[in-house]
Amino acid sequence: MSAFAEFASVPLFVAGVVFALAGLIIVVLGFGRLLQRRPIGFVMRLLFGVALGLAGLLAIGLVLGVQGYSALTQEIVAARITVTPRGEQRFDARVRYADGREQRYALAGDEIYVDAHILKWTPTGNLLGLHTAYALDRIAGRYRRIEDERDALRTVHALGSARPVDLFELRQRHAWLAPLFDAEYGSATFVPADRAAELELRVSTGGLLIREAERSPGS
């Protein structure tokens, strides 16, 4: 499915496009009033058209901001992580995402740490086609001792990619978005990485969880 087709299935995106186009048309028609020397009619159309256009652009921006987040309706496996120790407080992590992508990271510490951003929408947002979503943010090595956290080698890698609009950051900066968001929060989890292990990174509306992966029969 193309990106446009995916967006076109979201009512809020469709409404945004309609509002933006309607606002543009009204502004253009407003200049006709100016040519007819009707300044009051021009100003009224200009203000209404700009307001309508901005509302449309805001709606489009919200939908674009969700890009990069994955829909979440129940507990799901976001990734499988293979941990391979490489020495004292050193290990590799191979991350295989649900979409088939795979990445490898060299980490330092006693534990493997992963965090994510989670967006929960209000019923109003749900009616507009927006649902609880998550985006994995970073993976890192974590030390048990505070002294090591302060002084030892730190290894942190980004799991997410840059988004055209970062809704998580916008919600933290702008309180006026509160009517659309039920909650926006970060969630993190970590487990020991001192032995070879196959792990499942699970995510639900309650946050992240790492557990031992179930072995298939005969493995």
WODA-V614257 format. One record per pair of residues at least 24 apart in sequence whose ideal C-beta (glycine too) atoms are under 10 Angstrom apart, sorted by the first residue. I is the first residue (numbers start at 1). J is the second residue. If there is no record, write none. Layout:
BEGIN
{{I,J} {I,J}}
END
This chain:
BEGIN
{{3,67} {6,63} {6,67} {7,60} {7,63} {7,64} {7,66} {7,67} {9,129} {10,59} {10,62} {10,63} {10,66} {10,128} {10,129} {10,130} {11,59} {11,63} {11,127} {11,128} {11,129} {11,130} {12,58} {12,59} {12,60} {12,62} {12,63} {12,66} {12,125} {12,127} {12,128} {12,129} {12,130} {12,180} {13,56} {13,59} {13,60} {13,62} {13,63} {13,64} {13,66} {13,128} {13,129} {14,59} {14,60} {14,63} {14,129} {15,55} {15,56} {15,59} {15,60} {15,63} {15,128} {15,129} {16,55} {16,56} {16,57} {16,58} {16,59} {16,60} {16,61} {16,62} {16,63} {16,64} {16,128} {17,56} {17,57} {17,59} {17,60} {17,63} {18,52} {18,56} {18,59} {19,51} {19,52} {19,53} {19,54} {19,55} {19,56} {19,57} {19,58} {19,59} {19,60} {20,52} {20,53} {20,54} {20,55} {20,56} {20,57} {20,58} {20,59} {20,60} {21,52} {21,53} {21,56} {22,48} {22,49} {22,52} {22,53} {22,55} {22,56} {23,48} {23,49} {23,50} {23,51} {23,52} {23,53} {23,54} {23,55} {23,56} {23,57} {24,49} {24,50} {24,52} {24,53} {24,56} {25,49} {25,52} {25,53} {26,50} {26,51} {26,52} {26,53} {27,52} {27,53} {58,177} {59,128} {60,165} {61,164} {61,165} {61,167} {61,170} {62,121} {62,125} {62,128} {62,130} {62,165} {62,167} {62,170} {62,177} {62,180} {63,128} {63,129} {63,130} {63,165} {63,167} {64,163} {64,164} {64,165} {64,167} {65,119} {65,130} {65,133} {65,163} {65,164} {65,165} {65,166} {65,167} {65,168} {65,169} {65,170} {65,171} {66,119} {66,121} {66,125} {66,129} {66,130} {66,131} {66,133} {66,135} {66,163} {66,165} {66,167} {67,133} {67,135} {67,161} {67,163} {67,164} {67,165} {67,167} {68,117} {68,133} {68,135} {68,136} {68,160} {68,161} {68,162} {68,163} {68,164} {68,165} {68,166} {68,167} {69,116} {69,117} {69,118} {69,119} {69,130} {69,131} {69,132} {69,133} {69,134} {69,135} {69,136} {69,160} {69,163} {69,167} {69,168} {70,97} {70,98} {70,99} {70,116} {70,132} {70,133} {70,134} {70,135} {70,136} {70,203} {71,130} {71,131} {71,132} {71,133} {71,134} {72,118} {72,119} {72,120} {72,131} {72,132} {72,133} {72,134} {72,203} {72,204} {72,205} {73,131} {73,132} {73,133} {73,204} {73,205} {74,132} {74,203} {74,204} {74,205} {75,202} {75,203} {75,204} {75,205} {75,206} {75,209} {76,134} {76,200} {76,201} {76,202} {76,203} {76,204} {77,200} {77,201} {77,202} {77,203} {77,211} {77,213} {78,114} {78,116} {78,134} {78,135} {78,136} {78,159} {78,200} {78,201} {78,202} {78,203} {78,204} {78,208} {78,209} {79,103} {79,114} {79,136} {79,139} {79,159} {79,199} {79,200} {79,201} {79,202} {79,203} {79,210} {80,198} {80,199} {80,200} {80,201} {80,213} {81,105} {81,112} {81,114} {81,139} {81,191} {81,193} {81,197} {81,198} {81,199} {81,200} {81,201} {81,210} {81,213} {82,196} {82,197} {82,198} {82,199} {82,213} {83,107} {83,111} {83,112} {83,191} {83,192} {83,193} {83,194} {83,195} {83,196} {83,197} {83,198} {83,199} {84,193} {84,195} {84,196} {84,197} {85,193} {85,194} {85,195} {85,196} {85,197} {88,194} {89,141} {89,143} {89,144} {89,148} {89,152} {89,153} {89,193} {89,194} {90,141} {90,153} {90,155} {90,193} {91,141} {91,155} {91,193} {91,194} {91,195} {91,196} {91,197} {92,193} {93,139} {93,140} {93,141} {93,155} {93,157} {93,193} {93,199} {94,198} {95,136} {95,139} {95,157} {95,159} {95,199} {95,201} {96,201} {97,136} {97,159} {97,201} {98,201} {103,139} {103,157} {103,159} {104,157} {105,139} {105,140} {105,141} {105,155} {105,156} {105,157} {105,159} {106,141} {106,155} {106,157} {107,139} {107,140} {107,141} {107,142} {107,153} {107,154} {107,155} {107,156} {107,157} {107,193} {108,140} {108,141} {108,142} {108,143} {108,148} {108,152} {108,153} {108,154} {108,155} {108,193} {109,140} {109,141} {109,142} {109,143} {109,144} {109,148} {109,149} {109,152} {109,153} {109,154} {109,155} {109,190} {109,192} {109,193} {109,194} {110,141} {110,142} {110,143} {110,144} {110,145} {110,148} {110,152} {110,190} {110,192} {110,193} {110,194} {111,140} {111,141} {111,142} {111,143} {111,144} {111,189} {111,190} {111,191} {111,192} {111,193} {111,194} {111,210} {112,139} {112,140} {112,141} {112,142} {112,189} {112,190} {112,191} {112,192} {112,193} {112,197} {112,199} {112,201} {112,210} {113,138} {113,139} {113,140} {113,141} {113,142} {113,143} {113,155} {113,156} {113,188} {113,189} {113,190} {113,191} {113,193} {113,210} {114,138} {114,139} {114,140} {114,142} {114,159} {114,187} {114,188} {114,189} {114,190} {114,191} {114,199} {114,201} {114,203} {114,208} {114,209} {114,210} {115,139} {115,140} {115,159} {115,186} {115,187} {115,188} {115,189} {115,190} {115,207} {115,208} {116,159} {116,160} {116,185} {116,186} {116,187} {116,188} {116,189} {116,201} {116,203} {116,207} {116,208} {117,160} {117,166} {117,167} {117,168} {117,169} {117,171} {117,184} {117,185} {117,186} {117,187} {118,168} {118,183} {118,184} {118,185} {118,186} {118,187} {118,203} {118,204} {118,205} {118,206} {118,207} {118,208} {119,167} {119,168} {119,171} {119,180} {119,181} {119,182} {119,183} {119,184} {119,185} {120,181} {120,182} {120,183} {120,184} {120,185} {120,205} {121,180} {121,181} {121,182} {121,183} {121,184} {122,178} {122,179} {122,180} {122,181} {122,182} {122,183} {123,182} {124,179} {124,180} {124,181} {124,182} {125,177} {125,179} {125,180} {125,181} {125,182} {126,180} {126,182} {128,180} {130,167} {130,180} {130,181} {132,182} {132,183} {132,204} {132,205} {133,167} {134,187} {134,203} {134,204} {134,205} {134,207} {134,208} {135,159} {135,160} {135,161} {135,163} {135,166} {135,167} {135,168} {135,203} {136,160} {136,201} {136,203} {136,208} {137,168} {137,186} {137,187} {137,188} {138,186} {138,188} {139,201} {140,188} {140,190} {141,190} {141,193} {142,188} {142,190} {142,191} {142,192} {142,193} {144,190} {144,192} {144,194} {159,201}}
END
